[in-house]
Amino acid sequence: MLRILLALVVCITCSQVNASFDDFKTKFKAYTDISSNAEAIREFDLGNQYADGDGLPRSDAQAFIWYEKSAKKGHPLAQSLVGAMYAEGKGTAVSQKKAAKWYQLAASQGHPLAQHNLGKMYEAGTGVSHLCRCYQMVQIGC
């Protein structure tokens, strides 16, 4: 529903300025990116509410579900938390390989704790296949 409304706003905006179809596509993509980011933030906040028991029953499993939804939309803190939850088996089964994957995604967006945790995984050889980037990741994260 939100995307339909955004499309209408873009159509009206483009028709008012006699914009080309390429302008429409560019503006529509910008509006949907904003919508997706807002959705990721709402999902992250819901994960926090479950993790903290803030207005909802405390549940690591539910927190994990909502953090993961947000992480899949590119929220770096959510990606780091999903990595930590996989590493600790909090709200999900332990998977060092999946933890490394999520830490890597967050680290690539500059999240310092994810960089640190990924570096530690490389240092210990946990969830990763080689140690070649250990020093780099630990130095960036510390």
N, C-alpha and C positions, 0 to 999 in steps of 0.2 A: 504494500500500500504506500509506504514511504517513497519507494522508487518511482511509483506512478506519479505521485505529487511532485517529486523532484523533476521528472520528465516534463510535466506540465509547466513548471516554473521555467525550465530551460527553454521550452518551446516559446513561451510568452516572451522571455528575454531575447531570444534569437529573432523572433518576428518583429520585435520593436526596433531592432537595429539593422534589419535586413541582412542578417548574418548568413554565411554560407553553411552548407551541410557539415563541413569540416569544423567550423566554429561550434556548431551544435554538438558534434561528437566530443569535442574537447571539453566543453562546458558540462555535458552530461557526465563524462568520466570524472571530472572534478567533484561534481555534486555527489555521485555515488561513492567516491573515495571518502568524502566527508561523512557520509551516512555509514559506511563500513567502519570507519574509525570510531564514530560515536557508539556503534553497536559493540565494538570490541571493548570500549571503556565500560559500557553498562554491564557486559558479561564479566569483566574483571571485577567490577564493584560487587556484583552478586556473589562471585567466588569469595571475595573478602568477607561478605556478610556470613556465608556458610562457615568459612574458616574461623571466624571470630565469634560466631553465635550471636551476631548483632541483628536482632529482629527476626532471625530464623534459627531453627535448631542447628546447633553446631554439628557439622558433618564434613569430615575430610573427603569422603567420596563425592559429595555434592560440590564441594569447593574445587576438587580436581576437575570435575566435568565442566564447570563454568570457566575455570582458568584455561583449560585446554581449548574451549571454544574461542576464547579471546586470543589465545596464543596462535591458533590457526589463522587468525586475521592479522597477525603480525605485531601484536602488543608485546614489546620486549620484556617488560617485567613479568607478564603472564608466562612468557616462554621460559624465563629463568625459574619461576616458581614451579612450572610443570616439570622442568628438569630436576629440580630439587625433590619434588614429590616422587618422581620415578627413582631417583637415587636412594631415597629413604624408605620407599614403599609406603608412603603416606597417602591414603585414599586410593591407591592403586597397587598393583603388583610391582615388586622391585624389578627394574630393568636398567642396568648401567648403560647399555647401548642406546636406549631411548633417552636417557638422561643426557648423554653426550650430544645427541642430535638436537635436543631442545636448548641446551647450553650454547651449542654452536650457533644456532639461529639468533639467540639473544646477543651473544658475543659479537656477531657480525654487525649488529646494530649499535654496538658500543656500550652495551650494558656491562659495567665493571664487575659486578659480583658473578655474572655468568662467565666472564673472561677468566676470572680467578678460579672458579669452580672447574671450568673446562681445563685450565692449565694444571690443576691438581689431578684431574683424571688422566691427563697425558703423563704427568709425572709418575703416577702410580700404575699406569697401564690399565686402568679400569674403564671398560666400555669403549675403548678405542683400540685400533689395530696397530698403532705405531706411536713412537715418542718424539718424532721429529719436531713438533711444534711446541713441546713442553715449555722450554725456556721462554720463548716468545710470549705464550699465553700467560704464564705466571708473572712475567715482568709487566705486562699490560694490566693485569688484574690487581696487582699489589700496590 
